[in-house]
Amino acid sequence: MAVKQLQSIEELHEFVKQPGKHLLFKHSTTCPISAKAHEEFQSFVSENDTSAAIVHVIEDRPVSNRIAEDFGIKHESPQIFLVEDGEVRWNTSHWKIKKDAIKEALGNE
């Protein structure tokens, strides 16, 4: 399944309100830690049929900031969220973003 890039707050809200489980990844295009986390995220998504979206935190700062506001979770980058039926069920950041951790969060062990 393709990863959708969210570039507006409207796209963010549409993505979050979809029913079911979705992955939302906040990515800094200038950070080497984020680059490694992005590889792990992409590897998971390429092998699993999971709805997923990405926000580039520098290029789309208002969307990134809105995620922190809407979910009440401090901004970090990189950061990943498992959203289910509009609610964050799991999130982590930095070096903890691993394919196996995502798999476990989704219950796809």
GUBA-470106 format. One record per atom (N, C-alpha, C, O): residue in one letter; y, x, z. Coordinates in steps of 0.001 Angstrom, whole numbers, plus 500000, padded with zeros to 6 digits. Example, Ala and Ser with C-alpha at 12.3 -4.5 7.8 and 13.67 -1.06 7.14 Angstrom:
% GUBA-470106
res A y 494310 x 513190 z 507800
res A y 495500 x 512300 z 507800
res A y 496700 x 513200 z 507800
res A y 496681 x 514236 z 508465
res S y 497750 x 512850 z 507080
res S y 498940 x 513670 z 507140
res S y 500030 x 512900 z 507870
res S y 501138 x 513409 z 508039
This chain:
% GUBA-470106
res M y 498828 x 500841 z 500000
res M y 500000 x 500000 z 500000
res M y 501241 x 500890 z 500000
res M y 501288 x 501892 z 500714
res A y 502229 x 500532 z 499214
res A y 503452 x 501331 z 499098
res A y 504312 x 501194 z 500348
res A y 504337 x 500148 z 500997
res V y 505007 x 502265 z 500666
res V y 505936 x 502268 z 501794
res V y 507298 x 501814 z 501266
res V y 507819 x 502378 z 500304
res K y 507861 x 500800 z 501897
res K y 509157 x 500270 z 501487
res K y 510262 x 501035 z 502220
res K y 510199 x 501211 z 503437
res Q y 511266 x 501484 z 501479
res Q y 512418 x 502125 z 502104
res Q y 513445 x 501055 z 502438
res Q y 513896 x 500315 z 501563
res L y 513809 x 500982 z 503710
res L y 514788 x 499999 z 504166
res L y 516174 x 500636 z 504171
res L y 516406 x 501642 z 504842
res Q y 517092 x 500037 z 503413
res Q y 518420 x 500616 z 503284
res Q y 519529 x 499686 z 503761
res Q y 520706 x 500043 z 503705
res S y 519163 x 498505 z 504226
res S y 520175 x 497584 z 504744
res S y 519619 x 496880 z 505983
res S y 518408 x 496807 z 506190
res I y 520530 x 496371 z 506790
res I y 520120 x 495644 z 507992
res I y 519373 x 494378 z 507597
res I y 518450 x 493964 z 508299
res E y 519753 x 493761 z 506495
res E y 519052 x 492568 z 506011
res E y 517596 x 492900 z 505662
res E y 516684 x 492152 z 506012
res E y 517387 x 494024 z 504974
res E y 516015 x 494437 z 504650
res E y 515223 x 494710 z 505923
res E y 514044 x 494366 z 506006
res L y 515862 x 495327 z 506914
res L y 515204 x 495583 z 508191
res L y 514755 x 494273 z 508828
res L y 513605 x 494145 z 509247
res H y 515657 x 493304 z 508902
res H y 515314 x 492029 z 509534
res H y 514206 x 491296 z 508783
res H y 513326 x 490702 z 509405
res E y 514241 x 491331 z 507460
res E y 513175 x 490715 z 506654
res E y 511827 x 491376 z 506959
res E y 510814 x 490695 z 507117
res F y 511829 x 492701 z 507039
res F y 510593 x 493438 z 507293
res F y 510042 x 493106 z 508676
res F y 508853 x 492821 z 508821
res V y 510899 x 493142 z 509687
res V y 510460 x 492935 z 511075
res V y 509938 x 491513 z 511306
res V y 509000 x 491319 z 512078
res K y 510532 x 490532 z 510650
res K y 510133 x 489152 z 510936
res K y 508868 x 488699 z 510184
res K y 508409 x 487574 z 510381
res Q y 508314 x 489545 z 509344
res Q y 507063 x 489197 z 508676
res Q y 505959 x 489034 z 509728
res Q y 505948 x 489748 z 510731
res P y 505038 x 488104 z 509504
res P y 503928 x 487972 z 510452
res P y 502961 x 489154 z 510337
res P y 502868 x 489785 z 509283
res G y 502249 x 489448 z 511414
res G y 501246 x 490505 z 511393
res G y 501788 x 491832 z 511883
res G y 502878 x 491911 z 512449
res K y 500991 x 492886 z 511648
res K y 501307 x 494236 z 512116
res K y 501947 x 495061 z 511001
res K y 501528 x 495005 z 509844
res H y 502981 x 495833 z 511381
res H y 503705 x 496673 z 510418
res H y 504100 x 497978 z 511082
res H y 504384 x 498016 z 512280
res L y 504118 x 499034 z 510311
res L y 504599 x 500331 z 510793
res L y 506012 x 500564 z 510289
res L y 506314 x 500324 z 509120
res L y 506868 x 501031 z 511174
res L y 508245 x 501349 z 510825
res L y 508501 x 502794 z 511255
res L y 508389 x 503132 z 512433
res F y 508846 x 503637 z 510285
res F y 509009 x 505071 z 510522
res F y 510456 x 505472 z 510293
res F y 511014 x 505220 z 509225
res K y 511069 x 506101 z 511303
res K y 512427 x 506651 z 511182
res K y 512295 x 508139 z 510882
res K y 511689 x 508889 z 511647
res H y 512873 x 508555 z 509755
res H y 512666 x 509897 z 509221
res H y 513989 x 510609 z 508987
res H y 514901 x 510059 z 508369
res S y 514086 x 511840 z 509488
res S y 515230 x 512693 z 509184
res S y 514826 x 513627 z 508044
res S y 513896 x 514422 z 508178
res T y 515528 x 513521 z 506935
res T y 515192 x 514316 z 505748
res T y 515585 x 515779 z 505891
res T y 515311 x 516575 z 504993
res T y 516227 x 516157 z 507009
res T y 516634 x 517551 z 507201
res T y 515871 x 518251 z 508324
res T y 516132 x 519420 z 508608
res C y 514944 x 517560 z 508958
res C y 514277 x 518094 z 510146
res C y 512823 x 518485 z 509854
res C y 512061 x 517661 z 509348
res P y 512426 x 519721 z 510163
res P y 511043 x 520136 z 509912
res P y 510013 x 519374 z 510767
res P y 508889 x 519152 z 510316
res I y 510379 x 518980 z 511975
res I y 509457 x 518179 z 512795
res I y 509238 x 516827 z 512123
res I y 508114 x 516330 z 512056
res S y 510317 x 516245 z 511630
res S y 510219 x 514964 z 510937
res S y 509398 x 515095 z 509654
res S y 508656 x 514180 z 509298
res A y 509526 x 516217 z 508966
res A y 508749 x 516439 z 507742
res A y 507254 x 516416 z 508050
res A y 506478 x 515828 z 507297
res K y 506846 x 517047 z 509142
res K y 505430 x 517062 z 509528
res K y 504971 x 515662 z 509944
res K y 503882 x 515230 z 509565
res A y 505792 x 514957 z 510717
res A y 505459 x 513587 z 511125
res A y 505358 x 512677 z 509904
res A y 504508 x 511789 z 509851
res H y 506233 x 512906 z 508922
res H y 506213 x 512122 z 507691
res H y 504893 x 512328 z 506940
res H y 504330 x 511379 z 506394
res E y 504410 x 513560 z 506916
res E y 503100 x 513844 z 506291
res E y 501991 x 513051 z 506981
res E y 501141 x 512457 z 506318
res E y 502004 x 513044 z 508299
res E y 500987 x 512303 z 509064
res E y 501077 x 510806 z 508770
res E y 500058 x 510148 z 508558
res F y 502282 x 510279 z 508759
res F y 502535 x 508861 z 508458
res F y 502046 x 508518 z 507056
res F y 501318 x 507542 z 506872
res Q y 502442 x 509316 z 506069
res Q y 502043 x 509060 z 504679
res Q y 500529 x 509168 z 504511
res Q y 499927 x 508389 z 503770
res S y 499919 x 510123 z 505191
res S y 498472 x 510286 z 505118
res S y 497772 x 509040 z 505647
res S y 496811 x 508561 z 505045
res F y 498250 x 508516 z 506769
res F y 497655 x 507305 z 507320
res F y 497825 x 506135 z 506357
res F y 496863 x 505431 z 506051
res V y 499048 x 505931 z 505883
res V y 499345 x 504784 z 505015
res V y 498544 x 504851 z 503714
res V y 498102 x 503822 z 503204
res S y 498357 x 506061 z 503175
res S y 497627 x 506192 z 501912
res S y 496151 x 505832 z 502051
res S y 495500 x 505479 z 501067
res E y 495628 x 505922 z 503262
res E y 494208 x 505637 z 503504
res E y 493957 x 504272 z 504129
res E y 492804 x 503887 z 504322
res N y 495010 x 503536 z 504447
res N y 494865 x 502257 z 505136
res N y 495756 x 501208 z 504485
res N y 496823 x 501516 z 503955
res D y 495302 x 499983 z 504535
res D y 496041 x 498877 z 503939
res D y 496956 x 498260 z 505002
res D y 496747 x 497130 z 505445
res T y 497970 x 499028 z 505399
res T y 498885 x 498599 z 506451
res T y 500287 x 498497 z 505889
res T y 500750 x 499401 z 505194
res S y 500963 x 497402 z 506186
res S y 502347 x 497226 z 505786
res S y 503192 x 498302 z 506472
res S y 503081 x 498505 z 507680
res A y 504038 x 498991 z 505695
res A y 504809 x 500099 z 506261
res A y 506168 x 500209 z 505584
res A y 506338 x 499895 z 504406
res A y 507140 x 500676 z 506393
res A y 508489 x 500897 z 505875
res A y 509051 x 502169 z 506501
res A y 508600 x 502621 z 507553
res I y 510044 x 502728 z 505823
res I y 510690 x 503946 z 506280
res I y 512204 x 503752 z 506251
res I y 512749 x 503083 z 505373
res V y 512860 x 504355 z 507231
res V y 514318 x 504392 z 507269
res V y 514721 x 505859 z 507342
res V y 514270 x 506591 z 508223
res H y 515563 x 506282 z 506422
res H y 516111 x 507645 z 506453
res H y 517319 x 507616 z 507385
res H y 518340 x 507000 z 507079
res V y 517187 x 508296 z 508534
res V y 518177 x 508147 z 509604
res V y 519560 x 508703 z 509262
res V y 520559 x 508210 z 509785
res I y 519639 x 509690 z 508420
res I y 520942 x 510251 z 508052
res I y 521594 x 509399 z 506965
res I y 522755 x 509006 z 507081
res E y 520839 x 509124 z 505919
res E y 521361 x 508392 z 504775
res E y 521647 x 506918 z 505102
res E y 522577 x 506326 z 504554
res D y 520854 x 506344 z 505983
res D y 520995 x 504921 z 506320
res D y 521207 x 504744 z 507827
res D y 520489 x 503999 z 508494
res R y 522215 x 505454 z 508338
res R y 522518 x 505469 z 509771
res R y 522694 x 504069 z 510376
res R y 522177 x 503835 z 511468
res P y 523403 x 503117 z 509721
res P y 523555 x 501790 z 510332
res P y 522210 x 501088 z 510571
res P y 522041 x 500392 z 511572
res V y 521262 x 501272 z 509656
res V y 519935 x 500660 z 509810
res V y 519198 x 501332 z 510964
res V y 518582 x 500659 z 511790
res S y 519263 x 502650 z 511019
res S y 518634 x 503407 z 512098
res S y 519191 x 502987 z 513458
res S y 518438 x 502758 z 514404
res N y 520515 x 502889 z 513543
res N y 521143 x 502481 z 514801
res N y 520743 x 501066 z 515193
res N y 520549 x 500773 z 516373
res R y 520623 x 500200 z 514210
res R y 520266 x 498801 z 514478
res R y 518860 x 498687 z 515053
res R y 518600 x 497820 z 515888
res I y 517958 x 499548 z 514617
res I y 516591 x 499544 z 515163
res I y 516646 x 499800 z 516667
res I y 516008 x 499088 z 517442
res A y 517403 x 500812 z 517081
res A y 517534 x 501127 z 518509
res A y 518141 x 499945 z 519261
res A y 517689 x 499604 z 520354
res E y 519155 x 499328 z 518680
res E y 519812 x 498178 z 519322
res E y 518877 x 496978 z 519420
res E y 518720 x 496395 z 520492
res D y 518258 x 496610 z 518304
res D y 517416 x 495410 z 518265
res D y 516195 x 495533 z 519170
res D y 515808 x 494571 z 519833
res F y 515593 x 496715 z 519193
res F y 514363 x 496894 z 519973
res F y 514637 x 497368 z 521399
res F y 513743 x 497336 z 522244
res G y 515872 x 497811 z 521673
res G y 516196 x 498313 z 522996
res G y 515443 x 499591 z 523331
res G y 515112 x 499842 z 524490
res I y 515172 x 500403 z 522300
res I y 514435 x 501653 z 522465
res I y 515345 x 502787 z 521982
res I y 515848 x 502762 z 520859
res K y 515544 x 503773 z 522847
res K y 516421 x 504909 z 522544
res K y 516054 x 505535 z 521195
res K y 514879 x 505728 z 520885
res H y 517072 x 505844 z 520411
res H y 516865 x 506486 z 519108
res H y 516289 x 507885 z 519279
res H y 516760 x 508682 z 520090
res E y 515265 x 508156 z 518496
res E y 514740 x 509509 z 518349
res E y 514405 x 509675 z 516875
res E y 514287 x 508696 z 516138
res S y 514255 x 510902 z 516464
res S y 513890 x 511157 z 515078
res S y 513096 x 512456 z 515014
res S y 513549 x 513506 z 515471
res P y 511907 x 512360 z 514439
res P y 511260 x 511182 z 513883
res P y 510765 x 510239 z 514976
res P y 510580 x 510625 z 516131
res Q y 510559 x 508998 z 514570
res Q y 510096 x 507968 z 515492
res Q y 509311 x 506933 z 514693
res Q y 509657 x 506614 z 513556
res I y 508252 x 506417 z 515306
res I y 507446 x 505402 z 514635
res I y 507237 x 504223 z 515582
res I y 507104 x 504388 z 516795
res F y 507212 x 503040 z 514993
res F y 507022 x 501800 z 515740
res F y 505893 x 500996 z 515104
res F y 505774 x 500933 z 513881
res L y 505074 x 500387 z 515943
res L y 504148 x 499357 z 515489
res L y 504791 x 498037 z 515876
res L y 504951 x 497734 z 517058
res V y 505153 x 497262 z 514877
res V y 505801 x 495970 z 515086
res V y 504779 x 494890 z 514754
res V y 504155 x 494911 z 513692
res E y 504618 x 493952 z 515671
res E y 503706 x 492828 z 515429
res E y 504438 x 491542 z 515771
res E y 504893 x 491344 z 516897
res D y 504541 x 490669 z 514768
res D y 505214 x 489383 z 514927
res D y 506611 x 489546 z 515549
res D y 506993 x 488796 z 516448
res G y 507360 x 490535 z 515056
res G y 508738 x 490741 z 515469
res G y 508946 x 491542 z 516740
res G y 510088 x 491805 z 517119
res E y 507867 x 491939 z 517411
res E y 507961 x 492679 z 518672
res E y 507362 x 494071 z 518532
res E y 506363 x 494246 z 517833
res V y 507961 x 495065 z 519188
res V y 507389 x 496415 z 519188
res V y 506218 x 496440 z 520163
res V y 506380 x 496149 z 521348
res R y 505049 x 496787 z 519660
res R y 503840 x 496865 z 520491
res R y 503542 x 498309 z 520918
res R y 502856 x 498544 z 521913
res W y 504074 x 499276 z 520140
res W y 503819 x 500689 z 520412
res W y 504885 x 501497 z 519692
res W y 505346 x 501113 z 518617
res N y 505274 x 502611 z 520283
res N y 506156 x 503543 z 519579
res N y 505964 x 504928 z 520156
res N y 505559 x 505090 z 521307
res T y 506260 x 505917 z 519345
res T y 506216 x 507306 z 519786
res T y 507141 x 508117 z 518882
res T y 507719 x 507598 z 517927
res S y 507263 x 509401 z 519207
res S y 508187 x 510227 z 518422
res S y 507700 x 511672 z 518341
res S y 506735 x 512075 z 518992
res H y 508399 x 512414 z 517530
res H y 508232 x 513847 z 517346
res H y 506770 x 514250 z 517088
res H y 506100 x 513666 z 516236
res W y 506291 x 515247 z 517828
res W y 504962 x 515813 z 517563
res W y 503828 x 514837 z 517886
res W y 502683 x 515081 z 517507
res K y 504130 x 513743 z 518576
res K y 503080 x 512766 z 518916
res K y 502753 x 511841 z 517742
res K y 501818 x 511043 z 517819
res I y 503524 x 511949 z 516658
res I y 503248 x 511128 z 515471
res I y 502135 x 511805 z 514689
res I y 502372 x 512730 z 513912
res K y 500927 x 511331 z 514906
res K y 499719 x 511867 z 514269
res K y 498938 x 510712 z 513660
res K y 498996 x 509579 z 514137
res K y 498219 x 511020 z 512614
res K y 497410 x 510002 z 511942
res K y 496463 x 509312 z 512926
res K y 496324 x 508089 z 512899
res D y 495813 x 510089 z 513791
res D y 494877 x 509511 z 514749
res D y 495570 x 508615 z 515769
res D y 495009 x 507598 z 516179
res A y 496782 x 508977 z 516184
res A y 497535 x 508159 z 517137
res A y 497917 x 506816 z 516501
res A y 497865 x 505777 z 517159
res I y 498296 x 506844 z 515234
res I y 498637 x 505620 z 514515
res I y 497402 x 504736 z 514396
res I y 497459 x 503527 z 514622
res K y 496294 x 505357 z 514040
res K y 495018 x 504653 z 513899
res K y 494654 x 503959 z 515221
res K y 494271 x 502789 z 515235
res E y 494778 x 504693 z 516315
res E y 494455 x 504142 z 517627
res E y 495391 x 502987 z 517988
res E y 494939 x 501966 z 518507
res A y 496666 x 503135 z 517722
res A y 497654 x 502076 z 518029
res A y 497344 x 500796 z 517282
res A y 497528 x 499697 z 517805
res L y 496874 x 500943 z 516061
res L y 496539 x 499773 z 515238
res L y 495155 x 499218 z 515538
res L y 494787 x 498149 z 515052
res G y 494396 x 499946 z 516335
res G y 493038 x 499503 z 516631
res G y 492067 x 499778 z 515493
res G y 491051 x 499093 z 515370
res N y 492365 x 500771 z 514658
res N y 491511 x 501115 z 513505
res N y 490674 x 502363 z 513797
res N y 490435 x 503172 z 512901
res E y 490242 x 502515 z 515015
res E y 489533 x 503754 z 515399
res E y 488221 x 503909 z 514673
res E y 487510 x 504892 z 514884
